[in-house]
Amino acid sequence: MISDGNESKRRKLIGETLQTWSRDEILRVFPELEPEDVVSVPMGATGEDLLLSDKALKLLNNVSFEMKNQKKGNKTLYQFMTQAKKQAKPEQVPVVVLFDHTYPNAEPLLCMSFEAWLMATRRFSEERGDIH
């Protein structure tokens, strides 16, 4: 629970840090994109956390980003990912597929590292001919 204005500012800074890092990583892996193609939205704004230009949407396969930088509830997921990494061969990408049958209208979710997703997305865009 947010108890005061300072706590609210602290939490917004934490969230903004993840958005900025994600934007920077996208621009690093996709040098074809310009900073105005991937824009971090101010904290508290309604909608997506990264605004993507048409060019960025095409290269990133029409994704929509919702960022969550929090401790609560992530420990088990990180434990699952550690297990997947231990089991994966060096040439494999570790992923975790999870499902909570108690959650209304749940569907299985896939979790992988942001770097692995970026590299797979780049390869797909190159194979599709979007990157020359």
N, C-alpha and C positions, 0 to 999 in steps of 0.2 A: 504494500500500500504506500502511495506517495504521501509523505507526511507534511512536506513544506515545499516552498519554491526552490530551495537549494537542491533538494532531492530530485525534483522534477528536472532541473537543469542538468544534474549529474546523469540521470537516466537518458536524457536526450543526447548528451555528449557521447555516451556509450553507443547508442544506436547510430548516431551520425558517423562515428568512427568506422563501424562495419559497412555502412553505405559507401563511404569514401574509399575504403580499402577495396570493396567490390568493384567500384567504378574504375579505380586505378588498375586493378588486375585485368579487367576487360580491355582497357586501353592498351595494356602491355601485350596481351596475347593477340589483340586485333589492332595492329598499328595503322590499319586502313581507316580506322575510326578516329574522329577528332573529339576533343573534350565536349563540344556541344552536342555530340551524338549520344552521350551517356551522361545524364545530369542527375546528381543526387538531390532529392526533394527535401526541403526543410522539414525537420521533425515536427510532428503534429498535423501536417497537411494530410488531407484525405486522398486516398488513392495509392497508386504504386509508389514504391520507395526509390526506384530509379526510373527516370523518364528516358525512353529510347527513341531516337530518330527512326525514320523509315528504314534507313540504311542499316542501323544497328539492329532493328527488329528482324530484318532479313538475315543478317549474318548470325544472329543469336537464335534463330528459329522461332521467332515470335513469342518470346518468353515475357512473363510479367513477374517482377521481383517484389517480394514481401520479406523484409529483413527482420530477424529476431535475434538480438544479442542478449542472451539471458542465461543464467545458471539453472534456474528451476526447470526440472523435467528433462534436461539434456544429458545427465550423467549416464543413464542407461543406454541412450543412443550412442554416446561416445564409447561405452564399453563394447557395444555390438560392433562398432566400426573397428576397434582395436582387434577384436576377434577375427573380423573379415580380413584385416591387413595381415595378421599372422598366418592365415590359411591360404592367402593368395600367392600365386607364383609371381616372380619378379615382372613378368610380362603381362600380368593380369591387373585389371582395375578392381579394387575391392569396393563392393557396394553392399548395402543393407536394404532389404525389403522388409517393411514392417506393416503391421495391420492391427488395428484395435477393433475387434468385432463388437465391443460395447458402445462404440461411438456411433451416433446416428448417421446413416448414409456414408459410412466409412468406405474408403477404397484403399487398396494397398499403395504404399508410398515407397519410393526408392530414394535412398540417401547415398551420396558419394561426395568426395572432396570437391570443393569449388574448382581447384586446379584441374582435376580429372575431367570435370564437366566442361570446363573451358577448352581443354585440348580436344575432347571428343567433338565438341561443337565446331571448333575450327576445322578439324579434319572433314567433318560432314559438309561444311560450307565450301571447302576446297574441292571436294569430290563432286559437289553439285555445280561447281563452276562459278560460284558467287565471288570467289577470291582468285585473282589472276596473278 
